Amino acid sequence: MVESAYVKCVFCQMNKPLKSNRYPTGIFEIPRFERDPGDVAFIMFMEQQAGPGRGRREKVGGWVKTRELSLGEALADPEFMGLAGDFKAKLVSLIKAYLENGVLEIEELVS
């Protein structure tokens, strides 16, 4: 029997393999923030557009991103305020777990 190790997201519960027979060096990586995390898209809106039809190979239509909301914009929008609050609660519990297990120091949060 072969055992594989996976990283499981604490927010969405999706997982990615750390290593597998197909990817011996692993495929999981944590991307760096290219921008301020407060400006990164938190909610993304997409619209389905008509495609070329069956059997056609042109790359048109499909799902197209129409707009995004940052975390701050989501918190200000009554429709998404609860979801943003749920993410905050999950993040706070994760940070508390890191503090309790000695992985994170309080000084790292305020610097």
N, C-alpha and C positions, 0 to 999 in steps of 0.2 A: 504494500500500500504506500502511496506517495502522499506526503503532507505538504501543503503550501501555506505560506504566511501571507495574510492580507492586512491592509490598513483599512479600518472602518471609520467613516466620517461620523463625528459626534453629532452633527447637525442633521444630516439626511439619511444616515445609516447605510449609504451606498459604500461599496468597498472596491479596492484595487489591489492587485497582487504586488507584493514586494518583490518576489522572484517566482519564476515558474520554469517548467521545462522549455517552454517557448521563448521566454524572456529571462535567461539566466542572470543577467545583470540587473534585472528589475525594470519596471516601467513607472513606478511611483516616484513622483517628485513634487515638492511643494514650490509652486512658482512664487517669485518675489513680487511684491507690490510695485508696479510700474508707476502708479500714482498714489496720492493720498488715499488711504483706505476709505475715508469718508466720502470720496468722490466716485468710487468704483460702483458700477451698477449693482443694485440690490434687487430691483424688480425690472424685468425686461418684458416689453410688449412685442408680440409678433402677430403678423397678419398672414393668412394663407392666400396666396394668389394663384390664379389658374395656371396650370402647366401646359406643356405643348401637346398633350394627348397621349394616348397609348401607343407605345412602340416608337415614339420620336425620341431623339437623343439630344435635342437642344437643351441647354441649361437655362431655362427661364422658369419663372414662377416658383412654387413651393413656399416655404415659410420665410418671411422677410421681417427683419427687426424694424419696428416702426419708431420706438422710443424707449428710454430707460429712466428709472428713478434711482437716485443715490439713496443711501441710508437716511440722510437728513430729510430728503424730499418724501421718502416713504413714511417717516415719523410724523411729518406735517400733514399727510393725507389720511383722512379718517378711514378710508377703505383699507389701508395697509398698516395703520398704526398698531393694531393688535399683533400682526405678524412680526413687525419690527421689534415689538416688546417681547415676544416669545423668543426671538433670536437673542435679545439682550439677556434674558433670564438664563438661557442655555449657556451663553458665553460666561456669565458671572459664575455659574456653577462649575464650569470647566476651569476657570481661573482659580476658584477656591480649591478645587482638587489639586491643581498644580502647586498652590501654596502649601497645602496640607502635606503633600508628598515631597516637599523640598526641591521640586523641579524649578520653581520660580520664587524669586525673592521680591518683597514689596518694593524695594528700591528700583527694580527693573521696570515697574509700572509707572513710577513717578518721574523717571529720568527722561 
